């Protein structure tokens, strides 16, 4: 049997990473029926931070001697992570898993648009058209209007803005900033934010099932972070990136099996448009990068 190529390994790692994050989202949504948002965020943050710290420490990936600019970017990224966690999980508590996940598939398009607006990165008419088509697809998912619009869809869209800011700030960090250090700081930031928000609030007493769900969510989010780090070390990013859309397939399956939810045809059509536009944008970016390398 032929050895697996680096690109194939990277694609499998990306699929597993998306699966881990989606299983985490599923367990968090299950907790949402009984556990208040900030209590869940705080307790998951404690468990996840301990696990991430242990992993980073064992790999020697905790570094605090970062430059001023990198620390500023880490802080911006952490604030964005806090905003994304609050708005995304609030939406997740109130919307079907697949619908929330479908809205987040617009992320590669918003990152491309953000790179053009804030970093002056070139975006030709083809990718600009794909971005426009992707936003039209998102409108099919959220359906703004007096009958179809869900206020929590707005929360999911705000989460996309925060995640875009998070990813753009990460791109500007120097290469010597360990990913696990950034992840640990972000996890602690979310934990502290949720802990402050919990002050004075009434807590729910957790039973064995709640703690099992929390522990599982913490392990899955750790696995997602670890796998996403490994993805960056195997194969070509431009080849592997489109496989991030496997997260939507996981969300469709888990949403149906666990919650009995299945998106309506209009939502599925919107999701297909968003995914198609995102894949085109990623592949187009890969082709342009290859052409630029060939010219040099």
TORKOL-4160 file (C-alpha; in steps of 0.2 Angstrom, whole numbers, padded with zeros to 4 digits, m for minus):
296
<pt num="1" X="0000" Y="0000" Z="0000"/>
<pt num="2" X="0007" Y="0017" Z="m0005"/>
<pt num="3" X="0012" Y="0029" Z="0009"/>
<pt num="4" X="0000" Y="0042" Z="0013"/>
<pt num="5" X="0005" Y="0059" Z="0005"/>
<pt num="6" X="0007" Y="0074" Z="0016"/>
<pt num="7" X="m0008" Y="0083" Z="0008"/>
<pt num="8" X="m0019" Y="0068" Z="0012"/>
<pt num="9" X="m0013" Y="0067" Z="0030"/>
<pt num="10" X="m0016" Y="0086" Z="0032"/>
<pt num="11" X="m0034" Y="0084" Z="0024"/>
<pt num="12" X="m0038" Y="0070" Z="0037"/>
<pt num="13" X="m0031" Y="0080" Z="0051"/>
<pt num="14" X="m0042" Y="0095" Z="0046"/>
<pt num="15" X="m0058" Y="0084" Z="0045"/>
<pt num="16" X="m0054" Y="0077" Z="0062"/>
<pt num="17" X="m0051" Y="0094" Z="0069"/>
<pt num="18" X="m0068" Y="0100" Z="0062"/>
<pt num="19" X="m0076" Y="0085" Z="0070"/>
<pt num="20" X="m0068" Y="0088" Z="0087"/>
<pt num="21" X="m0074" Y="0106" Z="0087"/>
<pt num="22" X="m0092" Y="0101" Z="0081"/>
<pt num="23" X="m0093" Y="0088" Z="0094"/>
<pt num="24" X="m0088" Y="0101" Z="0107"/>
<pt num="25" X="m0102" Y="0112" Z="0100"/>
<pt num="26" X="m0114" Y="0098" Z="0102"/>
<pt num="27" X="m0110" Y="0095" Z="0120"/>
<pt num="28" X="m0111" Y="0113" Z="0124"/>
<pt num="29" X="m0128" Y="0114" Z="0116"/>
<pt num="30" X="m0134" Y="0100" Z="0126"/>
<pt num="31" X="m0128" Y="0109" Z="0142"/>
<pt num="32" X="m0137" Y="0124" Z="0136"/>
<pt num="33" X="m0154" Y="0116" Z="0141"/>
<pt num="34" X="m0149" Y="0117" Z="0160"/>
<pt num="35" X="m0133" Y="0127" Z="0163"/>
<pt num="36" X="m0132" Y="0146" Z="0161"/>
<pt num="37" X="m0120" Y="0152" Z="0148"/>
<pt num="38" X="m0107" Y="0161" Z="0159"/>
<pt num="39" X="m0107" Y="0147" Z="0171"/>
<pt num="40" X="m0104" Y="0134" Z="0157"/>
<pt num="41" X="m0090" Y="0146" Z="0149"/>
<pt num="42" X="m0081" Y="0148" Z="0165"/>
<pt num="43" X="m0081" Y="0129" Z="0170"/>
<pt num="44" X="m0076" Y="0124" Z="0153"/>
<pt num="45" X="m0063" Y="0137" Z="0152"/>
<pt num="46" X="m0056" Y="0131" Z="0169"/>
<pt num="47" X="m0055" Y="0113" Z="0162"/>
<pt num="48" X="m0049" Y="0118" Z="0145"/>
<pt num="49" X="m0036" Y="0130" Z="0151"/>
<pt num="50" X="m0028" Y="0116" Z="0163"/>
<pt num="51" X="m0028" Y="0104" Z="0148"/>
<pt num="52" X="m0020" Y="0117" Z="0136"/>
<pt num="53" X="m0007" Y="0122" Z="0149"/>
<pt num="54" X="m0002" Y="0104" Z="0152"/>
<pt num="55" X="0000" Y="0101" Z="0133"/>
<pt num="56" X="0009" Y="0117" Z="0130"/>
<pt num="57" X="0021" Y="0114" Z="0145"/>
<pt num="58" X="0025" Y="0096" Z="0140"/>
<pt num="59" X="0029" Y="0102" Z="0122"/>
<pt num="60" X="0039" Y="0117" Z="0128"/>
<pt num="61" X="0027" Y="0128" Z="0118"/>
<pt num="62" X="0024" Y="0141" Z="0132"/>
<pt num="63" X="0034" Y="0157" Z="0129"/>
<pt num="64" X="0031" Y="0174" Z="0138"/>
<pt num="65" X="0046" Y="0183" Z="0130"/>
<pt num="66" X="0036" Y="0190" Z="0116"/>
<pt num="67" X="0039" Y="0207" Z="0108"/>
<pt num="68" X="0028" Y="0222" Z="0111"/>
<pt num="69" X="0019" Y="0221" Z="0095"/>
<pt num="70" X="0016" Y="0202" Z="0097"/>
<pt num="71" X="0009" Y="0205" Z="0114"/>
<pt num="72" X="m0003" Y="0218" Z="0107"/>
<pt num="73" X="m0009" Y="0206" Z="0094"/>
<pt num="74" X="m0011" Y="0192" Z="0107"/>
<pt num="75" X="m0022" Y="0204" Z="0118"/>
<pt num="76" X="m0032" Y="0209" Z="0102"/>
<pt num="77" X="m0034" Y="0191" Z="0098"/>
<pt num="78" X="m0040" Y="0186" Z="0115"/>
<pt num="79" X="m0053" Y="0200" Z="0116"/>
<pt num="80" X="m0059" Y="0194" Z="0099"/>
<pt num="81" X="m0060" Y="0176" Z="0106"/>
<pt num="82" X="m0070" Y="0182" Z="0120"/>
<pt num="83" X="m0082" Y="0191" Z="0109"/>
<pt num="84" X="m0083" Y="0176" Z="0097"/>
<pt num="85" X="m0086" Y="0164" Z="0112"/>
<pt num="86" X="m0100" Y="0174" Z="0119"/>
<pt num="87" X="m0110" Y="0178" Z="0103"/>
<pt num="88" X="m0107" Y="0161" Z="0095"/>
<pt num="89" X="m0112" Y="0151" Z="0110"/>
<pt num="90" X="m0127" Y="0162" Z="0114"/>
<pt num="91" X="m0133" Y="0158" Z="0096"/>
<pt num="92" X="m0129" Y="0140" Z="0098"/>
<pt num="93" X="m0140" Y="0139" Z="0114"/>
<pt num="94" X="m0155" Y="0145" Z="0104"/>
<pt num="95" X="m0152" Y="0140" Z="0085"/>
<pt num="96" X="m0150" Y="0123" Z="0077"/>
<pt num="97" X="m0132" Y="0117" Z="0076"/>
<pt num="98" X="m0131" Y="0116" Z="0057"/>
<pt num="99" X="m0139" Y="0133" Z="0055"/>
<pt num="100" X="m0126" Y="0141" Z="0066"/>
<pt num="101" X="m0112" Y="0131" Z="0058"/>
<pt num="102" X="m0118" Y="0136" Z="0041"/>
<pt num="103" X="m0117" Y="0155" Z="0045"/>
<pt num="104" X="m0099" Y="0152" Z="0051"/>
<pt num="105" X="m0094" Y="0145" Z="0034"/>
<pt num="106" X="m0093" Y="0163" Z="0028"/>
<pt num="107" X="m0077" Y="0165" Z="0038"/>
<pt num="108" X="m0064" Y="0162" Z="0024"/>
<pt num="109" X="m0073" Y="0175" Z="0014"/>
<pt num="110" X="m0073" Y="0188" Z="0027"/>
<pt num="111" X="m0055" Y="0185" Z="0031"/>
<pt num="112" X="m0051" Y="0187" Z="0013"/>
<pt num="113" X="m0061" Y="0203" Z="0012"/>
<pt num="114" X="m0053" Y="0209" Z="0029"/>
<pt num="115" X="m0036" Y="0206" Z="0021"/>
<pt num="116" X="m0040" Y="0217" Z="0006"/>
<pt num="117" X="m0048" Y="0231" Z="0017"/>
<pt num="118" X="m0035" Y="0232" Z="0031"/>
<pt num="119" X="m0019" Y="0224" Z="0024"/>
<pt num="120" X="m0020" Y="0230" Z="0006"/>
<pt num="121" X="m0020" Y="0212" Z="m0001"/>
<pt num="122" X="m0025" Y="0210" Z="m0019"/>
<pt num="123" X="m0042" Y="0203" Z="m0022"/>
<pt num="124" X="m0047" Y="0202" Z="m0041"/>
<pt num="125" X="m0064" Y="0202" Z="m0048"/>
<pt num="126" X="m0066" Y="0183" Z="m0047"/>
<pt num="127" X="m0064" Y="0182" Z="m0028"/>
<pt num="128" X="m0074" Y="0198" Z="m0026"/>
<pt num="129" X="m0088" Y="0190" Z="m0035"/>
<pt num="130" X="m0086" Y="0174" Z="m0025"/>
<pt num="131" X="m0087" Y="0185" Z="m0009"/>
<pt num="132" X="m0103" Y="0193" Z="m0015"/>
<pt num="133" X="m0111" Y="0177" Z="m0019"/>
<pt num="134" X="m0106" Y="0170" Z="m0002"/>
<pt num="135" X="m0114" Y="0184" Z="0007"/>
<pt num="136" X="m0130" Y="0181" Z="m0004"/>
<pt num="137" X="m0129" Y="0163" Z="0002"/>
<pt num="138" X="m0128" Y="0169" Z="0020"/>
<pt num="139" X="m0144" Y="0180" Z="0018"/>
<pt num="140" X="m0153" Y="0164" Z="0012"/>
<pt num="141" X="m0148" Y="0156" Z="0029"/>
<pt num="142" X="m0153" Y="0170" Z="0040"/>
<pt num="143" X="m0167" Y="0177" Z="0030"/>
<pt num="144" X="m0168" Y="0194" Z="0037"/>
<pt num="145" X="m0186" Y="0200" Z="0037"/>
<pt num="146" X="m0201" Y="0201" Z="0049"/>
<pt num="147" X="m0206" Y="0183" Z="0047"/>
<pt num="148" X="m0189" Y="0173" Z="0044"/>
<pt num="149" X="m0176" Y="0183" Z="0054"/>
<pt num="150" X="m0170" Y="0176" Z="0070"/>
<pt num="151" X="m0162" Y="0188" Z="0082"/>
<pt num="152" X="m0149" Y="0174" Z="0086"/>
<pt num="153" X="m0144" Y="0173" Z="0068"/>
<pt num="154" X="m0137" Y="0191" Z="0071"/>
<pt num="155" X="m0127" Y="0184" Z="0086"/>
<pt num="156" X="m0120" Y="0171" Z="0074"/>
<pt num="157" X="m0115" Y="0185" Z="0062"/>
<pt num="158" X="m0107" Y="0196" Z="0075"/>
<pt num="159" X="m0097" Y="0180" Z="0080"/>
<pt num="160" X="m0091" Y="0179" Z="0062"/>
<pt num="161" X="m0085" Y="0197" Z="0064"/>
<pt num="162" X="m0075" Y="0193" Z="0080"/>
<pt num="163" X="m0068" Y="0177" Z="0073"/>
<pt num="164" X="m0062" Y="0187" Z="0057"/>
<pt num="165" X="m0053" Y="0199" Z="0069"/>
<pt num="166" X="m0046" Y="0185" Z="0078"/>
<pt num="167" X="m0039" Y="0177" Z="0062"/>
<pt num="168" X="m0033" Y="0193" Z="0055"/>
<pt num="169" X="m0023" Y="0197" Z="0071"/>
<pt num="170" X="m0016" Y="0180" Z="0071"/>
<pt num="171" X="m0009" Y="0182" Z="0053"/>
<pt num="172" X="0000" Y="0198" Z="0059"/>
<pt num="173" X="0010" Y="0189" Z="0073"/>
<pt num="174" X="0028" Y="0184" Z="0070"/>
<pt num="175" X="0032" Y="0166" Z="0066"/>
<pt num="176" X="0041" Y="0164" Z="0083"/>
<pt num="177" X="0025" Y="0165" Z="0093"/>
<pt num="178" X="0019" Y="0147" Z="0098"/>
<pt num="179" X="0001" Y="0143" Z="0093"/>
<pt num="180" X="m0002" Y="0135" Z="0110"/>
<pt num="181" X="0004" Y="0150" Z="0120"/>
<pt num="182" X="m0009" Y="0160" Z="0110"/>
<pt num="183" X="m0022" Y="0147" Z="0113"/>
<pt num="184" X="m0019" Y="0146" Z="0131"/>
<pt num="185" X="m0020" Y="0165" Z="0134"/>
<pt num="186" X="m0036" Y="0165" Z="0124"/>
<pt num="187" X="m0043" Y="0151" Z="0134"/>
<pt num="188" X="m0039" Y="0160" Z="0151"/>
<pt num="189" X="m0046" Y="0176" Z="0144"/>
<pt num="190" X="m0063" Y="0168" Z="0140"/>
<pt num="191" X="m0062" Y="0160" Z="0157"/>
<pt num="192" X="m0059" Y="0176" Z="0167"/>
<pt num="193" X="m0072" Y="0185" Z="0157"/>
<pt num="194" X="m0085" Y="0172" Z="0161"/>
<pt num="195" X="m0080" Y="0172" Z="0179"/>
<pt num="196" X="m0082" Y="0190" Z="0181"/>
<pt num="197" X="m0099" Y="0189" Z="0172"/>
<pt num="198" X="m0104" Y="0175" Z="0184"/>
<pt num="199" X="m0102" Y="0186" Z="0199"/>
<pt num="200" X="m0118" Y="0188" Z="0209"/>
<pt num="201" X="m0127" Y="0177" Z="0197"/>
<pt num="202" X="m0136" Y="0161" Z="0203"/>
<pt num="203" X="m0127" Y="0145" Z="0199"/>
<pt num="204" X="m0135" Y="0129" Z="0194"/>
<pt num="205" X="m0130" Y="0113" Z="0204"/>
<pt num="206" X="m0122" Y="0101" Z="0191"/>
<pt num="207" X="m0125" Y="0082" Z="0192"/>
<pt num="208" X="m0114" Y="0068" Z="0185"/>
<pt num="209" X="m0121" Y="0070" Z="0167"/>
<pt num="210" X="m0117" Y="0089" Z="0167"/>
<pt num="211" X="m0099" Y="0086" Z="0173"/>
<pt num="212" X="m0097" Y="0072" Z="0160"/>
<pt num="213" X="m0103" Y="0084" Z="0146"/>
<pt num="214" X="m0092" Y="0098" Z="0152"/>
<pt num="215" X="m0077" Y="0086" Z="0153"/>
<pt num="216" X="m0081" Y="0079" Z="0135"/>
<pt num="217" X="m0082" Y="0097" Z="0128"/>
<pt num="218" X="m0065" Y="0102" Z="0136"/>
<pt num="219" X="m0057" Y="0086" Z="0129"/>
<pt num="220" X="m0065" Y="0089" Z="0112"/>
<pt num="221" X="m0060" Y="0108" Z="0111"/>
<pt num="222" X="m0042" Y="0103" Z="0116"/>
<pt num="223" X="m0042" Y="0089" Z="0102"/>
<pt num="224" X="m0048" Y="0102" Z="0090"/>
<pt num="225" X="m0034" Y="0115" Z="0095"/>
<pt num="226" X="m0021" Y="0101" Z="0094"/>
<pt num="227" X="m0026" Y="0094" Z="0078"/>
<pt num="228" X="m0027" Y="0112" Z="0070"/>
<pt num="229" X="m0009" Y="0115" Z="0076"/>
<pt num="230" X="m0004" Y="0099" Z="0068"/>
<pt num="231" X="m0013" Y="0103" Z="0052"/>
<pt num="232" X="m0002" Y="0118" Z="0049"/>
<pt num="233" X="0014" Y="0107" Z="0050"/>
<pt num="234" X="0008" Y="0094" Z="0036"/>
<pt num="235" X="0005" Y="0097" Z="0018"/>
<pt num="236" X="0000" Y="0113" Z="0008"/>
<pt num="237" X="m0011" Y="0125" Z="0018"/>
<pt num="238" X="m0020" Y="0130" Z="0001"/>
<pt num="239" X="m0024" Y="0111" Z="m0002"/>
<pt num="240" X="m0030" Y="0107" Z="0015"/>
<pt num="241" X="m0040" Y="0123" Z="0019"/>
<pt num="242" X="m0056" Y="0118" Z="0009"/>
<pt num="243" X="m0058" Y="0103" Z="0020"/>
<pt num="244" X="m0063" Y="0115" Z="0034"/>
<pt num="245" X="m0080" Y="0114" Z="0027"/>
<pt num="246" X="m0082" Y="0096" Z="0033"/>
<pt num="247" X="m0087" Y="0104" Z="0049"/>
<pt num="248" X="m0104" Y="0108" Z="0041"/>
<pt num="249" X="m0106" Y="0090" Z="0036"/>
<pt num="250" X="m0102" Y="0085" Z="0054"/>
<pt num="251" X="m0115" Y="0098" Z="0060"/>
<pt num="252" X="m0128" Y="0092" Z="0049"/>
<pt num="253" X="m0126" Y="0074" Z="0055"/>
<pt num="254" X="m0124" Y="0078" Z="0073"/>
<pt num="255" X="m0139" Y="0090" Z="0073"/>
<pt num="256" X="m0150" Y="0077" Z="0065"/>
<pt num="257" X="m0145" Y="0062" Z="0076"/>
<pt num="258" X="m0143" Y="0072" Z="0093"/>
<pt num="259" X="m0157" Y="0085" Z="0091"/>
<pt num="260" X="m0168" Y="0079" Z="0077"/>
<pt num="261" X="m0165" Y="0095" Z="0068"/>
<pt num="262" X="m0163" Y="0096" Z="0049"/>
<pt num="263" X="m0161" Y="0113" Z="0039"/>
<pt num="264" X="m0175" Y="0117" Z="0027"/>
<pt num="265" X="m0171" Y="0118" Z="0008"/>
<pt num="266" X="m0168" Y="0137" Z="0008"/>
<pt num="267" X="m0155" Y="0135" Z="0022"/>
<pt num="268" X="m0146" Y="0121" Z="0013"/>
<pt num="269" X="m0146" Y="0131" Z="m0003"/>
<pt num="270" X="m0138" Y="0146" Z="0006"/>
<pt num="271" X="m0125" Y="0134" Z="0014"/>
<pt num="272" X="m0121" Y="0126" Z="m0002"/>
<pt num="273" X="m0118" Y="0144" Z="m0010"/>
<pt num="274" X="m0107" Y="0149" Z="0005"/>
<pt num="275" X="m0097" Y="0133" Z="0004"/>
<pt num="276" X="m0095" Y="0134" Z="m0015"/>
<pt num="277" X="m0089" Y="0152" Z="m0014"/>
<pt num="278" X="m0077" Y="0149" Z="0000"/>
<pt num="279" X="m0069" Y="0134" Z="m0009"/>
<pt num="280" X="m0068" Y="0144" Z="m0025"/>
<pt num="281" X="m0059" Y="0158" Z="m0015"/>
<pt num="282" X="m0047" Y="0146" Z="m0007"/>
<pt num="283" X="m0043" Y="0137" Z="m0023"/>
<pt num="284" X="m0041" Y="0154" Z="m0032"/>
<pt num="285" X="m0029" Y="0160" Z="m0019"/>
<pt num="286" X="m0019" Y="0144" Z="m0021"/>
<pt num="287" X="m0018" Y="0147" Z="m0040"/>
<pt num="288" X="m0012" Y="0165" Z="m0038"/>
<pt num="289" X="0001" Y="0160" Z="m0025"/>
<pt num="290" X="0008" Y="0147" Z="m0036"/>
<pt num="291" X="0008" Y="0159" Z="m0051"/>
<pt num="292" X="0018" Y="0172" Z="m0040"/>
<pt num="293" X="0030" Y="0159" Z="m0035"/>
<pt num="294" X="0033" Y="0154" Z="m0053"/>
<pt num="295" X="0037" Y="0172" Z="m0058"/>
<pt num="296" X="0050" Y="0174" Z="m0045"/>
